[in-house]
């Protein structure tokens, strides 16, 4: 079979697979599932899910904050609030609406039960009396009414785990009504809104990243190869590798989420590395005047193994993300690793096939393109030979300074850590923290002691102690619990007077309350805080988003208080909730990162060991790649950037990509040493021969990753910045430090 026929057959198979990839990629959808970011496998997660099944989700809600700068007691404003309330009550997927205009104080008389509104929107003459009653009721201030009496909030309970499509419909309808009513000063918060906004951001950013990456790659390819075919051929190969990767995701019905939205961009720039090394070597051989087939044979022989190893190390870098307990990060690692393997296959099948079918480049033009690089790289080698000790001392100094910076890194997260401070969602969350109770949920599971009920007075007194501590010391701004239900009924039985918003004073009064509790047992308000058998209860609250470190300190103090002051014979407790589960990721951040890096180090050490059969070379190869990681760790520490789950993945990704240049360098060095060259001359030839491809691929990788700084997600922004910095530091280390280490510490066998 001729080379032309073989090439056409290869391209036909690739075309068929590409059509299938297009079909499956077209089925991809965007998704943002909050629950996926809980640490899978953690024993507390199973407990939380069991708790949630009993009492419902603690984040299936939507908050609407409405501000009236002068005073909330304005008839026109309150009538608009009331209209919006009744509109939201009619919407699909809305379970209930807690609103200042519909919330009522129950009154239980001897001959009946009735409710009195706290607020009368249509009767301005009653506003003074209403305000007195409202601001004497602790449970209303900071929840439905702001402390400064300028704003109100609506608490909308939505269906459990509301999907994006119905959630979007609800948000659209709500915005439409707010605009129709002219409520200009409005603020929104909640999972439904965050889910909708995150997905829209992902769609926009995917388009921006890919467009910017393509433009930058075209620019660098033109600078490197100065020909149309030198730009188009690599571009087509890499675009197909991206398409195939998306096709694989489509086959397994994996949606695009906040992590995998990075995959096309990363695939694009990482996949380009293989293509550049092949193209660069091919052009060099063509410049020597050999035939196309001879040039390809030499290219595959000299670059093939190194490229296979670099694809392997990069894939391993991403596969180490399997050590994390967070599903989106694990899936991102797996699918990116698969994509890198596909890019390698395309680079060594499709690219040679196209080059064989394409017209042979002009050898004179190829030599001219390749001519300026040796001059530059000879100067680099001369610098290495003249200043080895300054390079070594500077490297040691950088390591020491970096270690100081690393010691300053803090592991801390917030609920919306991925969004920047200027993001509208963050601004709205800050509004609710300033004006109302806050947005961070708090959940405490209450379990009545042996032979006790949640509605026993002595059990409720223990809950009351807890509430006092949580308000005064812990920092909760709003609480609902079995005790708040009993207080509300006790007040209702005493004419609705604020002074009676207390627990019953004795068992006789408690029995009266329990009679009402039995009558109201089927009401949703009771089922949300006490199970039907009255053995378990829920204490839920809201607070400001203090961050995971401070929250852990507060929880430790709370548990110490419970051990000292709460009688376990009456009441047992356990802290749980979605916020606690997200905070638990902190427990795994450093260990997962170190575990992932250790695996990557071992794989690279094994590969280098197989190539050189030398322990010294293993150590030498790791040093230029560990120093850049220490440098970005130091920079993070000095800049005060917290170590979060999303930021921690930077190190394993960066190492897996940065080590590629080292592998290419050492692979070429091995080839030169086998030719019988002395070590200094082999290093010189390696720098001149492999240096061009190393610099070009690094420039393309840096440019590609820098497109991620356009993201409004902090984690994506930091991936772009720090992976780019790592690659810059790594290429400098590979061209300056690595040759010095090899010259001074490596002894080739028999030399």
DAVEN-V258406 format. One record per pair of residues at least 6 apart in sequence whose ideal C-beta (glycine too) atoms are under 7 Angstrom apart, sorted by the first residue. I is the first residue (numbers start at 0). J is the second residue. D is the distance in whole Angstrom. If there is no record, write none. Layout:
# DAVEN-V258406
i | j | d
I | J | D
I | J | D
This chain:
# DAVEN-V258406
i | j | d
2 | 292 | 6
2 | 355 | 5
3 | 355 | 7
3 | 356 | 7
6 | 352 | 4
6 | 355 | 5
6 | 356 | 5
9 | 348 | 5
9 | 349 | 7
9 | 352 | 4
10 | 349 | 7
10 | 352 | 5
13 | 348 | 7
13 | 349 | 5
16 | 243 | 7
17 | 239 | 6
17 | 242 | 6
19 | 246 | 7
20 | 242 | 5
20 | 243 | 5
20 | 245 | 7
20 | 246 | 3
21 | 242 | 7
23 | 246 | 4
23 | 249 | 3
23 | 250 | 5
24 | 242 | 6
24 | 245 | 4
24 | 246 | 5
24 | 249 | 5
26 | 249 | 5
27 | 245 | 6
27 | 248 | 6
27 | 249 | 5
27 | 254 | 7
27 | 255 | 6
28 | 254 | 5
29 | 198 | 5
29 | 201 | 6
29 | 202 | 6
29 | 254 | 6
29 | 255 | 5
30 | 254 | 4
30 | 256 | 5
31 | 194 | 5
31 | 197 | 4
31 | 198 | 5
31 | 256 | 6
31 | 257 | 6
33 | 58 | 7
33 | 190 | 6
35 | 326 | 5
35 | 327 | 5
36 | 325 | 6
36 | 327 | 7
36 | 581 | 6
37 | 44 | 5
37 | 580 | 4
37 | 581 | 7
38 | 44 | 6
38 | 324 | 4
38 | 325 | 7
38 | 580 | 7
38 | 583 | 5
38 | 584 | 5
38 | 587 | 6
39 | 324 | 5
39 | 326 | 6
40 | 324 | 6
41 | 324 | 7
41 | 583 | 6
43 | 575 | 7
43 | 580 | 7
43 | 583 | 6
44 | 580 | 6
46 | 575 | 6
47 | 575 | 5
47 | 576 | 7
47 | 580 | 6
50 | 444 | 5
50 | 575 | 5
53 | 530 | 6
53 | 535 | 7
54 | 527 | 6
54 | 537 | 4
55 | 159 | 7
55 | 527 | 6
56 | 159 | 6
56 | 160 | 7
57 | 440 | 4
57 | 442 | 5
57 | 539 | 6
57 | 576 | 5
57 | 577 | 5
58 | 190 | 5
58 | 440 | 6
58 | 577 | 5
59 | 156 | 7
59 | 157 | 5
59 | 159 | 6
59 | 160 | 7
59 | 161 | 7
59 | 190 | 6
60 | 154 | 6
60 | 155 | 6
60 | 156 | 6
60 | 157 | 6
60 | 189 | 5
61 | 155 | 4
61 | 157 | 6
61 | 189 | 4
61 | 191 | 5
61 | 192 | 6
62 | 152 | 6
62 | 154 | 6
62 | 187 | 7
62 | 188 | 4
62 | 189 | 6
62 | 431 | 6
63 | 152 | 6
63 | 153 | 4
63 | 155 | 7
63 | 185 | 7
63 | 187 | 6
64 | 150 | 6
64 | 152 | 5
64 | 185 | 7
64 | 186 | 4
64 | 430 | 6
64 | 431 | 6
64 | 434 | 6
64 | 435 | 7
65 | 80 | 6
65 | 150 | 6
65 | 151 | 5
65 | 182 | 6
65 | 184 | 7
65 | 185 | 6
66 | 149 | 6
66 | 150 | 4
66 | 184 | 4
67 | 73 | 5
67 | 76 | 4
67 | 149 | 6
67 | 150 | 7
68 | 149 | 6
68 | 184 | 7
70 | 148 | 6
70 | 149 | 6
71 | 144 | 7
71 | 148 | 6
71 | 149 | 6
71 | 150 | 6
71 | 151 | 5
72 | 126 | 4
72 | 130 | 6
74 | 120 | 7
74 | 123 | 5
77 | 100 | 6
77 | 118 | 7
77 | 120 | 4
78 | 120 | 5
78 | 121 | 7
79 | 180 | 5
79 | 182 | 6
80 | 98 | 7
80 | 99 | 7
80 | 100 | 5
80 | 151 | 6
81 | 100 | 4
81 | 120 | 5
82 | 180 | 6
83 | 176 | 6
83 | 177 | 7
83 | 180 | 6
83 | 182 | 7
84 | 96 | 6
84 | 98 | 4
84 | 100 | 6
84 | 101 | 6
84 | 153 | 6
86 | 176 | 5
87 | 93 | 6
87 | 96 | 5
87 | 153 | 7
87 | 155 | 6
87 | 173 | 7
88 | 96 | 5
90 | 169 | 6
90 | 172 | 6
91 | 165 | 7
92 | 157 | 6
92 | 158 | 4
92 | 161 | 6
92 | 165 | 5
92 | 169 | 6
93 | 155 | 6
93 | 157 | 6
94 | 156 | 4
94 | 157 | 6
94 | 158 | 6
95 | 156 | 5
96 | 153 | 6
96 | 155 | 5
97 | 143 | 7
97 | 153 | 7
97 | 154 | 4
98 | 153 | 5
99 | 118 | 6
99 | 143 | 4
99 | 144 | 6
99 | 151 | 5
100 | 118 | 6
100 | 120 | 5
102 | 117 | 6
102 | 143 | 6
103 | 114 | 4
103 | 115 | 6
103 | 116 | 5
103 | 117 | 7
104 | 114 | 7
104 | 115 | 5
104 | 117 | 6
104 | 495 | 5
105 | 112 | 7
105 | 114 | 5
105 | 487 | 7
105 | 491 | 4
106 | 113 | 5
106 | 114 | 7
106 | 115 | 6
106 | 491 | 6
106 | 494 | 6
106 | 495 | 5
107 | 491 | 5
107 | 492 | 5
107 | 515 | 6
115 | 495 | 6
117 | 129 | 6
117 | 132 | 6
117 | 133 | 5
117 | 139 | 7
118 | 129 | 5
118 | 133 | 7
119 | 125 | 5
119 | 129 | 6
130 | 148 | 7
133 | 139 | 5
133 | 144 | 6
134 | 140 | 6
135 | 497 | 4
136 | 497 | 6
138 | 483 | 7
140 | 146 | 6
141 | 435 | 6
141 | 436 | 5
141 | 476 | 5
141 | 477 | 6
142 | 435 | 7
142 | 436 | 6
142 | 477 | 5
143 | 151 | 6
143 | 152 | 6
144 | 151 | 6
145 | 434 | 4
145 | 435 | 6
150 | 434 | 5
152 | 435 | 5
157 | 191 | 6
161 | 191 | 6
163 | 194 | 6
163 | 195 | 7
163 | 198 | 6
166 | 191 | 4
166 | 194 | 6
166 | 195 | 6
167 | 195 | 5
169 | 191 | 6
170 | 191 | 7
170 | 192 | 6
170 | 195 | 5
177 | 185 | 5
186 | 427 | 4
186 | 430 | 4
186 | 431 | 7
187 | 427 | 6
188 | 427 | 5
188 | 428 | 5
188 | 431 | 5
188 | 438 | 5
193 | 424 | 6
196 | 424 | 6
197 | 257 | 6
200 | 711 | 6
201 | 255 | 7
201 | 257 | 6
201 | 260 | 5
204 | 260 | 6
204 | 710 | 5
205 | 260 | 5
205 | 263 | 7
207 | 709 | 6
208 | 264 | 4
208 | 706 | 5
208 | 707 | 6
209 | 263 | 6
209 | 264 | 6
209 | 267 | 7
211 | 706 | 4
211 | 709 | 7
212 | 264 | 5
212 | 267 | 5
212 | 268 | 6
212 | 703 | 5
212 | 706 | 5
215 | 702 | 4
215 | 703 | 6
215 | 706 | 7
216 | 234 | 7
216 | 271 | 6
216 | 699 | 6
216 | 703 | 7
217 | 230 | 6
217 | 234 | 7
219 | 695 | 7
219 | 698 | 6
219 | 699 | 5
219 | 702 | 6
220 | 229 | 6
220 | 230 | 4
220 | 233 | 6
221 | 230 | 6
223 | 695 | 5
224 | 230 | 7
224 | 278 | 7
224 | 282 | 7
224 | 368 | 6
225 | 368 | 5
228 | 357 | 6
229 | 278 | 7
232 | 350 | 7
232 | 353 | 5
233 | 271 | 6
233 | 274 | 4
233 | 275 | 7
233 | 278 | 6
236 | 274 | 5
236 | 345 | 5
236 | 346 | 6
236 | 349 | 5
236 | 350 | 5
237 | 267 | 6
237 | 270 | 5
237 | 271 | 5
237 | 274 | 6
237 | 342 | 7
239 | 345 | 6
239 | 349 | 7
240 | 266 | 6
240 | 270 | 4
240 | 338 | 7
240 | 341 | 5
240 | 342 | 4
240 | 345 | 5
241 | 263 | 5
241 | 266 | 5
241 | 267 | 6
243 | 341 | 5
244 | 262 | 6
244 | 266 | 5
244 | 334 | 7
244 | 337 | 7
244 | 338 | 3
244 | 341 | 6
245 | 263 | 7
247 | 334 | 7
247 | 337 | 6
248 | 259 | 7
248 | 334 | 6
253 | 330 | 6
253 | 334 | 7
256 | 327 | 5
257 | 327 | 7
257 | 417 | 7
257 | 712 | 7
258 | 327 | 4
258 | 328 | 6
258 | 331 | 4
259 | 330 | 7
259 | 331 | 5
259 | 334 | 6
261 | 715 | 6
261 | 718 | 7
262 | 331 | 7
262 | 334 | 6
262 | 335 | 5
262 | 338 | 6
264 | 703 | 6
264 | 706 | 6
264 | 707 | 7
265 | 335 | 6
266 | 335 | 7
266 | 338 | 5
266 | 342 | 7
267 | 703 | 6
268 | 699 | 6
268 | 700 | 5
268 | 703 | 3
268 | 704 | 6
269 | 313 | 6
269 | 339 | 6
269 | 656 | 6
270 | 342 | 3
271 | 699 | 5
272 | 659 | 6
272 | 696 | 4
272 | 700 | 7
273 | 306 | 5
273 | 310 | 7
273 | 342 | 6
273 | 343 | 6
273 | 346 | 4
274 | 346 | 5
274 | 350 | 6
275 | 692 | 6
275 | 695 | 5
275 | 696 | 5
275 | 699 | 7
276 | 302 | 5
276 | 306 | 6
276 | 663 | 6
276 | 692 | 5
276 | 696 | 7
277 | 298 | 6
277 | 302 | 6
277 | 346 | 6
277 | 350 | 6
279 | 691 | 6
279 | 692 | 4
279 | 695 | 7
280 | 298 | 4
280 | 301 | 6
280 | 302 | 5
281 | 294 | 5
281 | 295 | 7
281 | 298 | 5
281 | 354 | 6
282 | 360 | 7
282 | 365 | 5
282 | 368 | 6
282 | 369 | 6
283 | 369 | 6
284 | 294 | 4
284 | 297 | 5
284 | 298 | 6
285 | 294 | 5
285 | 359 | 7
285 | 360 | 5
285 | 362 | 6
285 | 365 | 5
286 | 362 | 6
286 | 365 | 4
286 | 366 | 4
286 | 369 | 5
288 | 362 | 5
291 | 354 | 7
291 | 355 | 6
291 | 359 | 5
295 | 351 | 5
295 | 354 | 6
295 | 355 | 7
301 | 670 | 6
303 | 347 | 7
304 | 666 | 6
305 | 662 | 6
305 | 663 | 5
305 | 666 | 3
305 | 667 | 7
306 | 343 | 7
307 | 343 | 7
308 | 606 | 5
308 | 662 | 5
308 | 666 | 7
309 | 659 | 4
309 | 662 | 5
309 | 663 | 6
310 | 339 | 6
310 | 340 | 7
310 | 343 | 4
312 | 602 | 6
312 | 603 | 6
312 | 606 | 7
312 | 655 | 6
312 | 658 | 5
312 | 659 | 7
312 | 662 | 6
313 | 339 | 5
313 | 655 | 5
313 | 656 | 6
313 | 659 | 6
314 | 336 | 4
314 | 339 | 5
314 | 340 | 6
315 | 599 | 6
315 | 602 | 5
315 | 655 | 6
316 | 599 | 5
316 | 651 | 5
316 | 652 | 6
316 | 654 | 6
316 | 655 | 1
316 | 656 | 6
317 | 332 | 4
317 | 335 | 4
317 | 336 | 4
317 | 652 | 7
317 | 655 | 6
318 | 332 | 6
318 | 333 | 7
318 | 336 | 5
319 | 595 | 3
319 | 598 | 5
319 | 599 | 5
319 | 651 | 5
320 | 328 | 5
320 | 329 | 6
320 | 331 | 6
320 | 332 | 3
320 | 595 | 6
320 | 648 | 6
320 | 651 | 6
321 | 329 | 5
321 | 332 | 6
321 | 333 | 7
322 | 591 | 5
322 | 594 | 5
322 | 595 | 5
323 | 329 | 6
323 | 587 | 7
323 | 591 | 5
324 | 587 | 5
325 | 584 | 6
325 | 644 | 6
328 | 648 | 6
372 | 691 | 4
373 | 687 | 5
376 | 686 | 5
376 | 687 | 5
376 | 690 | 4
377 | 687 | 6
379 | 686 | 6
379 | 690 | 7
379 | 734 | 6
380 | 683 | 5
380 | 686 | 5
383 | 735 | 6
383 | 738 | 5
383 | 739 | 6
387 | 739 | 5
387 | 743 | 7
390 | 735 | 5
390 | 736 | 6
390 | 739 | 5
391 | 739 | 6
394 | 626 | 6
394 | 736 | 5
397 | 626 | 6
397 | 630 | 6
398 | 626 | 6
398 | 629 | 6
400 | 633 | 6
401 | 629 | 4
401 | 630 | 5
401 | 632 | 6
401 | 633 | 3
402 | 629 | 7
403 | 633 | 7
404 | 632 | 7
404 | 633 | 3
404 | 634 | 6
404 | 636 | 4
404 | 637 | 5
405 | 629 | 7
405 | 632 | 4
405 | 633 | 6
405 | 636 | 5
406 | 636 | 7
407 | 636 | 4
407 | 637 | 7
408 | 632 | 7
408 | 635 | 6
408 | 636 | 4
408 | 642 | 5
409 | 548 | 7
409 | 641 | 5
409 | 642 | 7
410 | 585 | 5
410 | 588 | 5
410 | 589 | 6
410 | 641 | 7
410 | 642 | 5
411 | 546 | 5
411 | 547 | 6
411 | 548 | 4
411 | 641 | 4
412 | 546 | 7
412 | 547 | 5
412 | 581 | 7
412 | 582 | 7
412 | 584 | 7
412 | 585 | 6
412 | 643 | 5
412 | 644 | 7
413 | 544 | 5
413 | 546 | 5
414 | 438 | 7
414 | 439 | 6
414 | 544 | 5
414 | 578 | 7
414 | 581 | 7
415 | 424 | 7
415 | 425 | 6
415 | 428 | 6
416 | 643 | 5
416 | 713 | 6
417 | 645 | 6
417 | 712 | 5
417 | 713 | 5
417 | 714 | 5
418 | 424 | 6
418 | 425 | 5
418 | 711 | 7
418 | 712 | 7
418 | 713 | 7
419 | 711 | 6
419 | 713 | 6
422 | 711 | 6
428 | 438 | 5
431 | 437 | 6
431 | 438 | 5
432 | 438 | 7
432 | 543 | 5
432 | 544 | 7
436 | 476 | 4
436 | 477 | 4
436 | 541 | 4
437 | 476 | 6
437 | 541 | 5
437 | 542 | 5
437 | 543 | 4
437 | 544 | 7
438 | 541 | 7
438 | 544 | 6
439 | 541 | 7
439 | 542 | 5
439 | 543 | 6
439 | 544 | 4
439 | 578 | 5
440 | 539 | 7
440 | 541 | 6
440 | 576 | 6
440 | 577 | 6
440 | 578 | 5
441 | 475 | 6
441 | 539 | 7
441 | 540 | 4
441 | 541 | 7
441 | 542 | 6
441 | 576 | 6
442 | 537 | 7
442 | 539 | 6
442 | 575 | 5
442 | 576 | 3
443 | 538 | 4
443 | 572 | 6
443 | 574 | 6
444 | 537 | 7
444 | 572 | 6
444 | 573 | 5
444 | 575 | 6
445 | 453 | 7
445 | 462 | 6
445 | 481 | 7
445 | 535 | 7
445 | 536 | 4
445 | 537 | 7
445 | 538 | 6
445 | 570 | 6
445 | 572 | 6
446 | 534 | 7
446 | 535 | 5
446 | 571 | 4
447 | 453 | 5
447 | 458 | 5
447 | 534 | 5
447 | 570 | 7
448 | 567 | 7
448 | 568 | 5
448 | 569 | 5
448 | 570 | 6
448 | 571 | 7
451 | 458 | 5
451 | 569 | 6
452 | 458 | 7
452 | 533 | 4
453 | 481 | 5
453 | 529 | 5
453 | 533 | 5
453 | 534 | 7
453 | 536 | 4
454 | 481 | 7
454 | 485 | 7
454 | 513 | 6
454 | 516 | 6
454 | 533 | 6
456 | 503 | 6
456 | 506 | 6
456 | 509 | 4
457 | 569 | 6
458 | 569 | 5
458 | 570 | 5
459 | 481 | 6
459 | 482 | 5
459 | 485 | 6
459 | 502 | 6
460 | 502 | 6
461 | 565 | 5
461 | 566 | 6
461 | 569 | 5
461 | 570 | 4
462 | 480 | 6
462 | 481 | 6
462 | 482 | 4
462 | 538 | 7
462 | 570 | 7
463 | 482 | 5
463 | 502 | 6
464 | 564 | 6
464 | 565 | 7
465 | 538 | 7
465 | 565 | 7
466 | 478 | 5
466 | 480 | 7
466 | 482 | 6
468 | 560 | 5
469 | 475 | 4
469 | 478 | 6
469 | 540 | 6
470 | 478 | 7
473 | 553 | 6
473 | 557 | 6
474 | 542 | 5
474 | 553 | 7
475 | 540 | 4
475 | 541 | 7
475 | 542 | 5
476 | 541 | 6
476 | 542 | 6
477 | 540 | 6
477 | 541 | 5
478 | 538 | 7
478 | 540 | 4
479 | 528 | 6
479 | 539 | 5
480 | 528 | 6
480 | 536 | 7
480 | 537 | 7
480 | 538 | 4
481 | 528 | 5
481 | 529 | 5
481 | 536 | 4
482 | 502 | 7
484 | 524 | 7
484 | 525 | 6
484 | 528 | 6
485 | 502 | 6
485 | 512 | 6
486 | 500 | 5
486 | 501 | 6
486 | 502 | 6
488 | 512 | 5
488 | 515 | 5
488 | 516 | 7
489 | 499 | 6
489 | 501 | 6
489 | 502 | 7
489 | 503 | 5
489 | 512 | 6
490 | 496 | 7
490 | 499 | 4
490 | 500 | 5
492 | 511 | 6
493 | 499 | 4
503 | 509 | 4
503 | 512 | 6
519 | 525 | 6
527 | 537 | 7
528 | 536 | 6
528 | 537 | 5
529 | 536 | 5
547 | 582 | 4
547 | 585 | 5
550 | 582 | 6
551 | 582 | 7
554 | 574 | 6
557 | 574 | 7
561 | 572 | 6
565 | 572 | 7
584 | 644 | 5
588 | 642 | 6
588 | 643 | 7
588 | 644 | 6
588 | 647 | 5
591 | 647 | 7
592 | 647 | 4
592 | 650 | 6
592 | 651 | 7
595 | 651 | 4
596 | 650 | 6
596 | 651 | 6
596 | 654 | 6
599 | 651 | 6
599 | 654 | 5
599 | 655 | 6
600 | 621 | 6
603 | 620 | 7
603 | 621 | 7
603 | 658 | 5
604 | 617 | 5
604 | 621 | 7
607 | 616 | 6
607 | 617 | 5
607 | 620 | 4
607 | 665 | 6
608 | 617 | 5
610 | 665 | 6
610 | 666 | 7
610 | 669 | 6
611 | 669 | 7
613 | 745 | 7
615 | 744 | 6
615 | 745 | 6
616 | 745 | 6
619 | 740 | 5
619 | 741 | 6
619 | 744 | 6
619 | 745 | 6
620 | 661 | 5
620 | 665 | 6
622 | 740 | 6
623 | 661 | 6
623 | 729 | 7
623 | 732 | 4
623 | 733 | 6
623 | 736 | 5
623 | 737 | 5
624 | 654 | 6
624 | 657 | 5
624 | 658 | 5
624 | 661 | 6
624 | 729 | 6
626 | 732 | 6
627 | 657 | 6
627 | 725 | 5
627 | 728 | 4
627 | 729 | 5
627 | 732 | 6
628 | 650 | 6
628 | 653 | 7
628 | 654 | 6
628 | 725 | 7
630 | 728 | 5
631 | 721 | 5
631 | 724 | 6
631 | 725 | 5
640 | 646 | 7
640 | 717 | 7
645 | 714 | 3
646 | 714 | 6
646 | 717 | 5
649 | 717 | 6
649 | 718 | 6
649 | 721 | 5
649 | 722 | 6
652 | 722 | 6
653 | 721 | 7
653 | 722 | 5
653 | 725 | 4
656 | 700 | 7
656 | 722 | 7
656 | 726 | 7
657 | 725 | 5
657 | 726 | 6
657 | 729 | 4
660 | 693 | 5
660 | 697 | 6
660 | 729 | 6
660 | 730 | 6
660 | 733 | 5
661 | 733 | 6
661 | 737 | 7
663 | 689 | 5
663 | 692 | 7
663 | 693 | 6
664 | 685 | 6
664 | 689 | 6
664 | 693 | 7
664 | 733 | 6
664 | 737 | 6
667 | 685 | 5
667 | 688 | 6
667 | 689 | 4
668 | 681 | 6
668 | 682 | 7
668 | 685 | 5
671 | 681 | 4
671 | 684 | 5
671 | 685 | 6
672 | 681 | 5
672 | 747 | 6
676 | 684 | 7
678 | 742 | 7
678 | 747 | 6
678 | 750 | 6
679 | 742 | 7
682 | 738 | 5
682 | 741 | 6
682 | 742 | 7
686 | 734 | 7
686 | 738 | 7
690 | 734 | 6
693 | 730 | 6
693 | 733 | 6
694 | 730 | 7
697 | 726 | 5
697 | 730 | 4
700 | 726 | 5
701 | 723 | 5
701 | 726 | 5
701 | 727 | 6
704 | 719 | 5
704 | 722 | 5
704 | 723 | 4
705 | 719 | 6
705 | 723 | 5
706 | 719 | 7
707 | 715 | 5
707 | 716 | 7
707 | 718 | 6
707 | 719 | 3
708 | 716 | 5
708 | 719 | 4
708 | 720 | 6
710 | 716 | 5
710 | 719 | 7
